C-alpha cells in the first residue's frame, strides 16, 4: 500500500488506533465467513477491508452508540427465539452478538 492510500485511510477513520481496531474486527468477520461488502476479486483481506473503509461500507462504533446497538441486537435475538418457541421450533442457543464494524 502506498503512503497516500494509508494516509487517506487514517483520515477517513480518524487515527491509527481506530484504523487498526476496525481492520482487525472486519478481518475477523471475513474469516468467520461474512460476505465482502465491495466487489473485488482479491482474496487479500487487507485490500478488501481497505476498499470497504474507503467506500464507507464499514465504520467503527464505540461508546454509547455501540452499547445501544448491542442492546438492540440482544433484544431482537430474544424476540426471534421467543417466536420460534411459539411455533413449536426447538429453542436455539443464544447467538453471540456480532462485533460492531459499522
KOLZALUM-732031 format. One record per residue (C-alpha): y, x, z; residue number from 1; residue in one letter. Coordinates in nm, 4 decimals. Layout:
[site [Y, X, Z], NUM, 'A']
...
This chain:
[site [0.0000, 0.0000, 0.0000], 1, 'X']
[site [0.3409, 0.1266, -0.0902], 2, 'X']
[site [0.6138, 0.1733, 0.1667], 3, 'X']
[site [0.8365, -0.1022, 0.0269], 4, 'X']
[site [0.5472, -0.3531, 0.0390], 5, 'X']
[site [0.4799, -0.2644, 0.4021], 6, 'X']
[site [0.8498, -0.2968, 0.4797], 7, 'X']
[site [0.8517, -0.6446, 0.3212], 8, 'X']
[site [0.5557, -0.7499, 0.5380], 9, 'X']
[site [0.7229, -0.6157, 0.8523], 10, 'X']
[site [1.0419, -0.8043, 0.7705], 11, 'X']
[site [0.8543, -1.1243, 0.6864], 12, 'X']
[site [0.6554, -1.1274, 1.0129], 13, 'X']
[site [0.9185, -0.9826, 1.2429], 14, 'X']
[site [0.7847, -0.6437, 1.3503], 15, 'X']
[site [0.4909, -0.4086, 1.3736], 16, 'X']
[site [0.3223, -0.5738, 1.6700], 17, 'X']
[site [0.3292, -0.9205, 1.5175], 18, 'X']
[site [0.2052, -0.7866, 1.1836], 19, 'X']
[site [-0.0898, -0.6088, 1.3450], 20, 'X']
[site [-0.1856, -0.9134, 1.5534], 21, 'X']
[site [-0.1528, -1.1541, 1.2613], 22, 'X']
[site [-0.3587, -0.9315, 1.0301], 23, 'X']
[site [-0.6287, -0.8820, 1.2914], 24, 'X']
[site [-0.6598, -1.2535, 1.3645], 25, 'X']
[site [-0.6607, -1.3551, 0.9987], 26, 'X']
[site [-0.9138, -1.0868, 0.9043], 27, 'X']
[site [-1.1402, -1.2119, 1.1824], 28, 'X']
[site [-1.1128, -1.5639, 1.0393], 29, 'X']
[site [-1.2060, -1.4362, 0.6925], 30, 'X']
[site [-1.5056, -1.2510, 0.8384], 31, 'X']
[site [-1.6180, -1.5763, 1.0010], 32, 'X']
[site [-1.6172, -1.7453, 0.6616], 33, 'X']
[site [-1.2881, -1.9323, 0.6493], 34, 'X']
[site [-1.1598, -1.9630, 0.2925], 35, 'X']
[site [-0.8908, -1.7460, 0.1383], 36, 'X']
[site [-0.5556, -1.9203, 0.1151], 37, 'X']
[site [-0.4483, -1.7396, -0.2023], 38, 'X']
[site [-0.6128, -1.6999, -0.5392], 39, 'X']
[site [-0.7391, -1.3448, -0.5742], 40, 'X']
[site [-1.0487, -1.1708, -0.6977], 41, 'X']
[site [-1.0049, -0.8951, -0.4418], 42, 'X']
[site [-1.2646, -0.8563, -0.1697], 43, 'X']
[site [-1.0317, -0.6208, 0.0200], 44, 'X']
[site [-0.9313, -0.8180, 0.3289], 45, 'X']
[site [-0.6052, -0.6272, 0.3696], 46, 'X']
[site [-0.4960, -0.7290, 0.0201], 47, 'X']
[site [-0.5951, -1.0912, 0.0814], 48, 'X']
[site [-0.4147, -1.1097, 0.4154], 49, 'X']
[site [-0.1019, -0.9355, 0.2887], 50, 'X']
[site [-0.0834, -1.1799, -0.0058], 51, 'X']
[site [-0.1291, -1.4720, 0.2351], 52, 'X']
[site [0.1528, -1.3430, 0.4536], 53, 'X']
[site [0.3897, -1.2838, 0.1622], 54, 'X']
[site [0.3043, -1.6285, 0.0249], 55, 'X']
[site [0.3878, -1.7869, 0.3642], 56, 'X']
[site [0.0317, -1.9189, 0.3911], 57, 'X']
[site [-0.0216, -1.7831, 0.7443], 58, 'X']
[site [0.2063, -1.7248, 1.0403], 59, 'X']
[site [0.1657, -1.6101, 1.3980], 60, 'X']
[site [0.2228, -1.8775, 1.6595], 61, 'X']
[site [0.2979, -1.7653, 2.0130], 62, 'X']
[site [0.4163, -1.9060, 2.3415], 63, 'X']
[site [0.4675, -2.2772, 2.3963], 64, 'X']
[site [0.4097, -2.3622, 2.0309], 65, 'X']
[site [0.0624, -2.2018, 2.0394], 66, 'X']
[site [-0.0221, -2.3702, 2.3710], 67, 'X']
[site [0.0754, -2.7105, 2.2309], 68, 'X']
[site [-0.1374, -2.6540, 1.9186], 69, 'X']
[site [-0.4401, -2.5588, 2.1323], 70, 'X']
[site [-0.3989, -2.8770, 2.3402], 71, 'X']
[site [-0.3765, -3.0917, 2.0265], 72, 'X']
[site [-0.6901, -2.9301, 1.8812], 73, 'X']
[site [-0.8812, -2.9821, 2.2059], 74, 'X']
[site [-0.7747, -3.3482, 2.2184], 75, 'X']
[site [-0.8777, -3.4007, 1.8554], 76, 'X']
[site [-1.2183, -3.2411, 1.9189], 77, 'X']
[site [-1.2691, -3.4638, 2.2243], 78, 'X']
[site [-1.1867, -3.7743, 2.0214], 79, 'X']
[site [-1.4252, -3.6717, 1.7428], 80, 'X']
[site [-1.7032, -3.6049, 1.9932], 81, 'X']
[site [-1.6427, -3.9470, 2.1523], 82, 'X']
[site [-1.6527, -4.1226, 1.8145], 83, 'X']
[site [-1.9809, -3.9525, 1.7282], 84, 'X']
[site [-2.1434, -4.0614, 2.0531], 85, 'X']
[site [-2.0244, -4.4195, 1.9975], 86, 'X']
[site [-2.2009, -4.4201, 1.6604], 87, 'X']
[site [-2.5247, -4.3001, 1.8180], 88, 'X']
[site [-2.4984, -3.9476, 1.6843], 89, 'X']
[site [-2.6180, -3.6668, 1.9085], 90, 'X']
[site [-2.3466, -3.5040, 2.1145], 91, 'X']
[site [-2.2139, -3.1812, 1.9726], 92, 'X']
[site [-2.1269, -2.8800, 2.1776], 93, 'X']
[site [-1.7523, -2.8437, 2.2043], 94, 'X']
[site [-1.6194, -2.6086, 1.9428], 95, 'X']
[site [-1.4126, -2.3131, 2.0440], 96, 'X']
[site [-1.0524, -2.3698, 1.9431], 97, 'X']
[site [-0.9768, -2.1578, 1.6362], 98, 'X']
[site [-0.7338, -1.8757, 1.6748], 99, 'X']
[site [-0.3955, -1.9746, 1.5521], 100, 'X']
[site [-0.2632, -1.7997, 1.2497], 101, 'X']
[site [-0.0148, -2.0457, 1.1214], 102, 'X']
